[in-house]
Amino acid sequence: MALETLAYSRFSATDTVLQDGEEVWGVWRKPSLLLRTLQNSEQMVYRVGPSTAGKPDRIALEVYGTTKLDWLIIAFNNQVNPFGWPKAGSVIKLPIPDLVFGELL
């Protein structure tokens, strides 16, 4: 049975491998927008408010229209431990929606 993903899943470009007869995800391949330094015109600044503090999924919903891109916000900001991140009042950078949907869809 093949593993399925949505186009904007963080696994959409990741190959599957067989391990002990089961199909599993191989090594994650980052999308190109995470492999290069984005120009200022390809990024946006986002001020975290009380309703989105500690909730990258809510930020993704507000900015990209889906909670499924929370992984992108976490990876773009190099968060190793995203629990409780980001704090209210902090400013984070995000790839602009046109870039995200142009590369991930």
VMD Tcl script that builds the backbone (N, CA, C; Angstrom):
set m [mol new atoms 315]
animate dup $m
set s [atomselect $m all]
$s set {name element resname resid chain x y z} {
  {N N MET 1 A 0.853 -1.181 0.000}
  {CA C MET 1 A 0.000 0.000 0.000}
  {C C MET 1 A 0.898 1.244 0.000}
  {N N ALA 2 A 0.688 2.114 -0.935}
  {CA C ALA 2 A 1.512 3.313 -1.056}
  {C C ALA 2 A 1.120 4.354 -0.009}
  {N N LEU 3 A 2.128 5.036 0.515}
  {CA C LEU 3 A 1.875 6.120 1.454}
  {C C LEU 3 A 1.434 7.340 0.653}
  {N N GLU 4 A 0.388 7.998 1.111}
  {CA C GLU 4 A -0.143 9.138 0.380}
  {C C GLU 4 A 0.034 10.407 1.192}
  {N N THR 5 A 0.215 11.521 0.481}
  {CA C THR 5 A 0.339 12.816 1.135}
  {C C THR 5 A -0.405 13.867 0.334}
  {N N LEU 6 A -0.693 14.953 0.994}
  {CA C LEU 6 A -1.210 16.115 0.294}
  {C C LEU 6 A -0.030 16.818 -0.363}
  {N N ALA 7 A -0.287 17.632 -1.373}
  {CA C ALA 7 A 0.789 18.305 -2.101}
  {C C ALA 7 A 1.650 19.158 -1.184}
  {N N TYR 8 A 1.072 19.746 -0.145}
  {CA C TYR 8 A 1.839 20.636 0.730}
  {C C TYR 8 A 2.322 19.950 2.002}
  {N N SER 9 A 2.239 18.651 2.046}
  {CA C SER 9 A 2.794 17.908 3.174}
  {C C SER 9 A 4.317 18.003 3.146}
  {N N ARG 10 A 4.939 17.978 4.308}
  {CA C ARG 10 A 6.398 18.031 4.333}
  {C C ARG 10 A 7.014 16.771 3.740}
  {N N PHE 11 A 6.233 15.734 3.543}
  {CA C PHE 11 A 6.732 14.492 2.965}
  {C C PHE 11 A 6.457 14.367 1.469}
  {N N SER 12 A 5.834 15.368 0.854}
  {CA C SER 12 A 5.407 15.228 -0.536}
  {C C SER 12 A 6.560 14.969 -1.501}
  {N N ALA 13 A 7.768 15.443 -1.204}
  {CA C ALA 13 A 8.916 15.214 -2.082}
  {C C ALA 13 A 9.853 14.141 -1.528}
  {N N THR 14 A 9.424 13.457 -0.484}
  {CA C THR 14 A 10.275 12.455 0.158}
  {C C THR 14 A 9.985 11.073 -0.415}
  {N N ASP 15 A 11.039 10.392 -0.805}
  {CA C ASP 15 A 10.878 9.043 -1.336}
  {C C ASP 15 A 10.503 8.071 -0.227}
  {N N THR 16 A 9.816 7.032 -0.608}
  {CA C THR 16 A 9.528 5.958 0.339}
  {C C THR 16 A 10.547 4.845 0.123}
  {N N VAL 17 A 10.767 4.071 1.159}
  {CA C VAL 17 A 11.681 2.937 1.100}
  {C C VAL 17 A 11.004 1.740 1.750}
  {N N LEU 18 A 11.490 0.563 1.400}
  {CA C LEU 18 A 10.987 -0.648 2.040}
  {C C LEU 18 A 11.901 -0.987 3.213}
  {N N GLN 19 A 11.291 -1.184 4.362}
  {CA C GLN 19 A 12.030 -1.581 5.552}
  {C C GLN 19 A 11.265 -2.715 6.203}
  {N N ASP 20 A 11.883 -3.859 6.283}
  {CA C ASP 20 A 11.232 -5.055 6.834}
  {C C ASP 20 A 9.911 -5.344 6.136}
  {N N GLY 21 A 9.895 -5.135 4.820}
  {CA C GLY 21 A 8.713 -5.421 4.027}
  {C C GLY 21 A 7.613 -4.372 4.102}
  {N N GLU 22 A 7.840 -3.304 4.840}
  {CA C GLU 22 A 6.864 -2.225 4.978}
  {C C GLU 22 A 7.356 -0.983 4.256}
  {N N GLU 23 A 6.449 -0.279 3.604}
  {CA C GLU 23 A 6.814 0.972 2.952}
  {C C GLU 23 A 6.798 2.091 3.996}
  {N N VAL 24 A 7.926 2.759 4.156}
  {CA C VAL 24 A 8.059 3.844 5.132}
  {C C VAL 24 A 8.718 5.034 4.446}
  {N N TRP 25 A 8.701 6.170 5.148}
  {CA C TRP 25 A 9.333 7.369 4.595}
  {C C TRP 25 A 10.840 7.246 4.684}
  {N N GLY 26 A 11.498 7.662 3.628}
  {CA C GLY 26 A 12.956 7.713 3.618}
  {C C GLY 26 A 13.420 9.020 4.252}
  {N N VAL 27 A 14.638 9.411 3.944}
  {CA C VAL 27 A 15.200 10.646 4.478}
  {C C VAL 27 A 14.440 11.834 3.889}
  {N N TRP 28 A 14.048 12.755 4.757}
  {CA C TRP 28 A 13.279 13.911 4.327}
  {C C TRP 28 A 14.123 14.809 3.440}
  {N N ARG 29 A 13.568 15.165 2.287}
  {CA C ARG 29 A 14.217 16.123 1.394}
  {C C ARG 29 A 13.525 17.458 1.550}
  {N N LYS 30 A 14.271 18.441 2.009}
  {CA C LYS 30 A 13.701 19.772 2.202}
  {C C LYS 30 A 13.330 20.390 0.861}
  {N N PRO 31 A 12.217 21.137 0.817}
  {CA C PRO 31 A 11.887 21.856 -0.416}
  {C C PRO 31 A 12.923 22.940 -0.671}
  {N N SER 32 A 13.078 23.330 -1.920}
  {CA C SER 32 A 14.133 24.273 -2.301}
  {C C SER 32 A 14.044 25.595 -1.555}
  {N N LEU 33 A 12.852 26.019 -1.155}
  {CA C LEU 33 A 12.745 27.298 -0.456}
  {C C LEU 33 A 13.357 27.237 0.945}
  {N N LEU 34 A 13.631 26.041 1.441}
  {CA C LEU 34 A 14.327 25.897 2.719}
  {C C LEU 34 A 15.823 25.649 2.540}
  {N N LEU 35 A 16.260 25.462 1.316}
  {CA C LEU 35 A 17.665 25.162 1.048}
  {C C LEU 35 A 18.468 26.386 0.634}
  {N N ARG 36 A 17.812 27.476 0.396}
  {CA C ARG 36 A 18.514 28.679 -0.052}
  {C C ARG 36 A 18.114 29.861 0.814}
  {N N THR 37 A 18.903 30.897 0.759}
  {CA C THR 37 A 18.563 32.126 1.467}
  {C C THR 37 A 17.584 32.906 0.609}
  {N N LEU 38 A 16.418 33.162 1.148}
  {CA C LEU 38 A 15.402 33.884 0.379}
  {C C LEU 38 A 15.717 35.372 0.342}
  {N N GLN 39 A 15.379 35.984 -0.766}
  {CA C GLN 39 A 15.530 37.422 -0.893}
  {C C GLN 39 A 14.436 38.090 -0.061}
  {N N ASN 40 A 14.650 39.351 0.281}
  {CA C ASN 40 A 13.663 40.077 1.093}
  {C C ASN 40 A 12.280 40.071 0.451}
  {N N SER 41 A 12.217 40.144 -0.869}
  {CA C SER 41 A 10.926 40.153 -1.560}
  {C C SER 41 A 10.215 38.802 -1.486}
  {N N GLU 42 A 10.925 37.761 -1.076}
  {CA C GLU 42 A 10.348 36.424 -0.973}
  {C C GLU 42 A 9.938 36.082 0.459}
  {N N GLN 43 A 10.137 37.038 1.375}
  {CA C GLN 43 A 9.816 36.826 2.784}
  {C C GLN 43 A 8.843 37.881 3.274}
  {N N MET 44 A 8.177 37.537 4.346}
  {CA C MET 44 A 7.309 38.500 5.010}
  {C C MET 44 A 7.587 38.458 6.505}
  {N N VAL 45 A 7.270 39.536 7.172}
  {CA C VAL 45 A 7.433 39.632 8.614}
  {C C VAL 45 A 6.068 39.403 9.250}
  {N N TYR 46 A 6.036 38.608 10.309}
  {CA C TYR 46 A 4.785 38.303 11.007}
  {C C TYR 46 A 4.976 38.581 12.496}
  {N N ARG 47 A 4.131 39.441 13.038}
  {CA C ARG 47 A 4.162 39.725 14.479}
  {C C ARG 47 A 3.183 38.784 15.166}
  {N N VAL 48 A 3.684 38.030 16.109}
  {CA C VAL 48 A 2.894 37.022 16.810}
  {C C VAL 48 A 2.016 37.707 17.856}
  {N N GLY 49 A 0.720 37.461 17.760}
  {CA C GLY 49 A -0.226 38.018 18.720}
  {C C GLY 49 A -0.609 37.001 19.774}
  {N N PRO 50 A -1.421 37.408 20.728}
  {CA C PRO 50 A -1.832 36.491 21.801}
  {C C PRO 50 A -2.564 35.244 21.282}
  {N N SER 51 A -3.340 35.391 20.226}
  {CA C SER 51 A -4.118 34.247 19.729}
  {C C SER 51 A -3.276 33.254 18.935}
  {N N THR 52 A -2.090 33.661 18.478}
  {CA C THR 52 A -1.233 32.748 17.711}
  {C C THR 52 A 0.047 32.369 18.459}
  {N N ALA 53 A 0.221 32.882 19.671}
  {CA C ALA 53 A 1.410 32.554 20.461}
  {C C ALA 53 A 1.446 31.054 20.747}
  {N N GLY 54 A 2.578 30.428 20.451}
  {CA C GLY 54 A 2.746 28.992 20.682}
  {C C GLY 54 A 1.949 28.120 19.739}
  {N N LYS 55 A 1.454 28.701 18.648}
  {CA C LYS 55 A 0.577 27.951 17.743}
  {C C LYS 55 A 0.967 28.167 16.280}
  {N N PRO 56 A 2.046 27.527 15.826}
  {CA C PRO 56 A 2.415 27.677 14.423}
  {C C PRO 56 A 1.321 27.215 13.464}
  {N N ASP 57 A 0.464 26.302 13.912}
  {CA C ASP 57 A -0.639 25.861 13.056}
  {C C ASP 57 A -1.641 26.993 12.823}
  {N N ARG 58 A -1.885 27.809 13.837}
  {CA C ARG 58 A -2.794 28.958 13.676}
  {C C ARG 58 A -2.178 30.026 12.788}
  {N N ILE 59 A -0.864 30.210 12.901}
  {CA C ILE 59 A -0.174 31.161 12.028}
  {C C ILE 59 A -0.284 30.683 10.583}
  {N N ALA 60 A -0.069 29.389 10.363}
  {CA C ALA 60 A -0.183 28.817 9.018}
  {C C ALA 60 A -1.588 29.011 8.462}
  {N N LEU 61 A -2.596 28.812 9.287}
  {CA C LEU 61 A -3.973 29.008 8.843}
  {C C LEU 61 A -4.210 30.460 8.446}
  {N N GLU 62 A -3.717 31.380 9.251}
  {CA C GLU 62 A -3.908 32.804 8.984}
  {C C GLU 62 A -3.152 33.257 7.730}
  {N N VAL 63 A -1.921 32.797 7.571}
  {CA C VAL 63 A -1.075 33.265 6.467}
  {C C VAL 63 A -1.298 32.477 5.182}
  {N N TYR 64 A -1.407 31.142 5.298}
  {CA C TYR 64 A -1.473 30.284 4.118}
  {C C TYR 64 A -2.837 29.640 3.874}
  {N N GLY 65 A -3.752 29.818 4.812}
  {CA C GLY 65 A -5.091 29.271 4.622}
  {C C GLY 65 A -5.228 27.805 4.983}
  {N N THR 66 A -4.215 27.208 5.611}
  {CA C THR 66 A -4.270 25.808 6.026}
  {C C THR 66 A -3.354 25.586 7.220}
  {N N THR 67 A -3.789 24.765 8.144}
  {CA C THR 67 A -2.939 24.414 9.291}
  {C C THR 67 A -1.848 23.427 8.888}
  {N N LYS 68 A -1.983 22.806 7.735}
  {CA C LYS 68 A -1.058 21.765 7.287}
  {C C LYS 68 A 0.337 22.278 6.960}
  {N N LEU 69 A 0.531 23.585 6.947}
  {CA C LEU 69 A 1.852 24.154 6.652}
  {C C LEU 69 A 2.568 24.646 7.902}
  {N N ASP 70 A 2.130 24.192 9.066}
  {CA C ASP 70 A 2.820 24.567 10.300}
  {C C ASP 70 A 4.273 24.105 10.290}
  {N N TRP 71 A 4.533 22.955 9.678}
  {CA C TRP 71 A 5.902 22.433 9.581}
  {C C TRP 71 A 6.822 23.403 8.855}
  {N N LEU 72 A 6.290 24.100 7.855}
  {CA C LEU 72 A 7.092 25.041 7.077}
  {C C LEU 72 A 7.517 26.229 7.936}
  {N N ILE 73 A 6.606 26.730 8.739}
  {CA C ILE 73 A 6.909 27.852 9.632}
  {C C ILE 73 A 7.981 27.442 10.636}
  {N N ILE 74 A 7.857 26.249 11.183}
  {CA C ILE 74 A 8.829 25.750 12.158}
  {C C ILE 74 A 10.197 25.560 11.496}
  {N N ALA 75 A 10.223 24.912 10.340}
  {CA C ALA 75 A 11.492 24.652 9.653}
  {C C ALA 75 A 12.136 25.944 9.155}
  {N N PHE 76 A 11.348 26.866 8.638}
  {CA C PHE 76 A 11.893 28.118 8.100}
  {C C PHE 76 A 12.572 28.934 9.191}
  {N N ASN 77 A 12.063 28.824 10.401}
  {CA C ASN 77 A 12.626 29.568 11.529}
  {C C ASN 77 A 13.591 28.733 12.371}
  {N N ASN 78 A 14.001 27.580 11.834}
  {CA C ASN 78 A 15.011 26.721 12.465}
  {C C ASN 78 A 14.699 26.384 13.924}
  {N N GLN 79 A 13.454 26.035 14.186}
  {CA C GLN 79 A 13.060 25.671 15.552}
  {C C GLN 79 A 13.252 24.180 15.772}
  {N N VAL 80 A 14.102 23.841 16.698}
  {CA C VAL 80 A 14.348 22.438 17.026}
  {C C VAL 80 A 13.271 21.933 17.982}
  {N N ASN 81 A 12.887 22.763 18.942}
  {CA C ASN 81 A 11.849 22.416 19.901}
  {C C ASN 81 A 10.745 23.475 19.814}
  {N N PRO 82 A 9.724 23.246 19.000}
  {CA C PRO 82 A 8.713 24.277 18.760}
  {C C PRO 82 A 7.635 24.397 19.837}
  {N N PHE 83 A 7.701 23.589 20.885}
  {CA C PHE 83 A 6.658 23.648 21.906}
  {C C PHE 83 A 6.698 24.992 22.620}
  {N N GLY 84 A 5.572 25.701 22.590}
  {CA C GLY 84 A 5.477 27.026 23.191}
  {C C GLY 84 A 6.046 28.130 22.328}
  {N N TRP 85 A 6.498 27.799 21.138}
  {CA C TRP 85 A 7.065 28.772 20.212}
  {C C TRP 85 A 6.031 29.111 19.153}
  {N N PRO 86 A 5.974 30.316 18.715}
  {CA C PRO 86 A 6.676 31.530 19.106}
  {C C PRO 86 A 5.927 32.261 20.214}
  {N N LYS 87 A 6.630 33.089 20.927}
  {CA C LYS 87 A 6.042 33.856 22.031}
  {C C LYS 87 A 5.275 35.055 21.493}
  {N N ALA 88 A 4.230 35.460 22.214}
  {CA C ALA 88 A 3.454 36.656 21.843}
  {C C ALA 88 A 4.376 37.860 21.824}
  {N N GLY 89 A 4.207 38.690 20.811}
  {CA C GLY 89 A 5.013 39.897 20.671}
  {C C GLY 89 A 6.279 39.698 19.866}
  {N N SER 90 A 6.668 38.438 19.630}
  {CA C SER 90 A 7.870 38.218 18.825}
  {C C SER 90 A 7.556 38.417 17.348}
  {N N VAL 91 A 8.604 38.646 16.588}
  {CA C VAL 91 A 8.483 38.845 15.145}
  {C C VAL 91 A 9.235 37.708 14.474}
  {N N ILE 92 A 8.562 37.015 13.567}
  {CA C ILE 92 A 9.190 35.926 12.826}
  {C C ILE 92 A 9.099 36.230 11.341}
  {N N LYS 93 A 9.915 35.557 10.573}
  {CA C LYS 93 A 9.875 35.699 9.119}
  {C C LYS 93 A 9.257 34.444 8.524}
  {N N LEU 94 A 8.536 34.645 7.434}
  {CA C LEU 94 A 7.875 33.549 6.738}
  {C C LEU 94 A 8.060 33.718 5.236}
  {N N PRO 95 A 8.120 32.614 4.496}
  {CA C PRO 95 A 8.110 32.745 3.042}
  {C C PRO 95 A 6.743 33.257 2.593}
  {N N ILE 96 A 6.722 34.105 1.589}
  {CA C ILE 96 A 5.444 34.660 1.132}
  {C C ILE 96 A 4.573 33.548 0.528}
  {N N PRO 97 A 3.252 33.700 0.634}
  {CA C PRO 97 A 2.355 32.656 0.127}
  {C C PRO 97 A 2.578 32.300 -1.346}
  {N N ASP 98 A 2.819 33.280 -2.214}
  {CA C ASP 98 A 3.029 32.969 -3.633}
  {C C ASP 98 A 4.202 32.021 -3.830}
  {N N LEU 99 A 5.266 32.219 -3.088}
  {CA C LEU 99 A 6.435 31.360 -3.184}
  {C C LEU 99 A 6.110 29.961 -2.672}
  {N N VAL 100 A 5.454 29.900 -1.525}
  {CA C VAL 100 A 5.113 28.612 -0.919}
  {C C VAL 100 A 4.238 27.784 -1.856}
  {N N PHE 101 A 3.173 28.374 -2.354}
  {CA C PHE 101 A 2.267 27.598 -3.191}
  {C C PHE 101 A 2.849 27.351 -4.584}
  {N N GLY 102 A 3.742 28.240 -5.031}
  {CA C GLY 102 A 4.412 28.020 -6.312}
  {C C GLY 102 A 5.374 26.858 -6.257}
  {N N GLU 103 A 6.007 26.636 -5.104}
  {CA C GLU 103 A 6.984 25.559 -4.983}
  {C C GLU 103 A 6.403 24.260 -4.442}
  {N N LEU 104 A 5.383 24.357 -3.606}
  {CA C LEU 104 A 4.861 23.146 -2.961}
  {C C LEU 104 A 3.672 22.517 -3.675}
  {N N LEU 105 A 3.022 23.262 -4.523}
  {CA C LEU 105 A 1.849 22.694 -5.197}
  {C C LEU 105 A 2.113 22.406 -6.650}
}
mol reanalyze $m
mol bondsrecalc $m
mol representation Tube
mol addrep $m
